[in-house]
Amino acid sequence: MTTEIHPRRLYLLQLKIASVPTPAGPLEMALGCYLIRMSDGRHVLIDSGLSADYPTPGLIPLTEESTVIAHLDRLGLRPEDIDLLICSHFDIDHVGYHGAFSGAACIVQRAQYEAAKGGHPRFAEGRAHWDHPALRYRLVDGDTELLPGLSLIETGAHVPGHQSILVRLPQTGPVLLAIDAVPMQSMFSLERAPWPGDEAPDRLRADMQKLLDLVAREGAALVVFGHDGAQWRTLKTAPDWYE
Ligand SMILES: [Zn+2]
């Protein structure tokens, strides 16, 4: 791990935490994305959050200061500094600034890309972002070690080809970014109910089994849940980092 290329820092970019009304009462929802600095200086961004101009009445509005672009700027980075953009999936709250990263290779599961390109209505509202003509996509099929210490884990119960990410950090150890495969910590179990928007509830149990097995096998030090505001409040967020 010392001589090979490896992830050196993981930044959790906390774009926003807001209380959202649900049938079960208000829920603390987080919006985030992730930045990894590799030991060779490359930067890997995971998702690009919601755009500030997205009309979100009653949802989670972002200001210009809370976008991924502003977060990167505060870390001294411009969009051109991002070498790889990993797309977990093309829901609107994950693709808001994809068009800014035309210099990066965009990594997405083939199943997700083809579903969206094929006109799946769910991905229509973010299409101007994820289907920006300047973007260069690299399609992957299933679980893939993208770089040493950085693995893509296919978790398609949420949407076809959704992917979670495993990051092996030198001091912290393995960290699983579940993204929308497990949006809330309370849902990380075999018996969990579907989350709004989960398209294949019959696959949920298999996805949960896969991630629970992965966490046990890897001895994961941390699992970050995609939209869990209560958890995100307890995490080290940018400008701080995990290493
Ligand atoms: Zn989401």
Residues whose N, C-alpha, C, O or C-beta is under 5 A from the ligand:
A	BS01	ZN	D93 D180
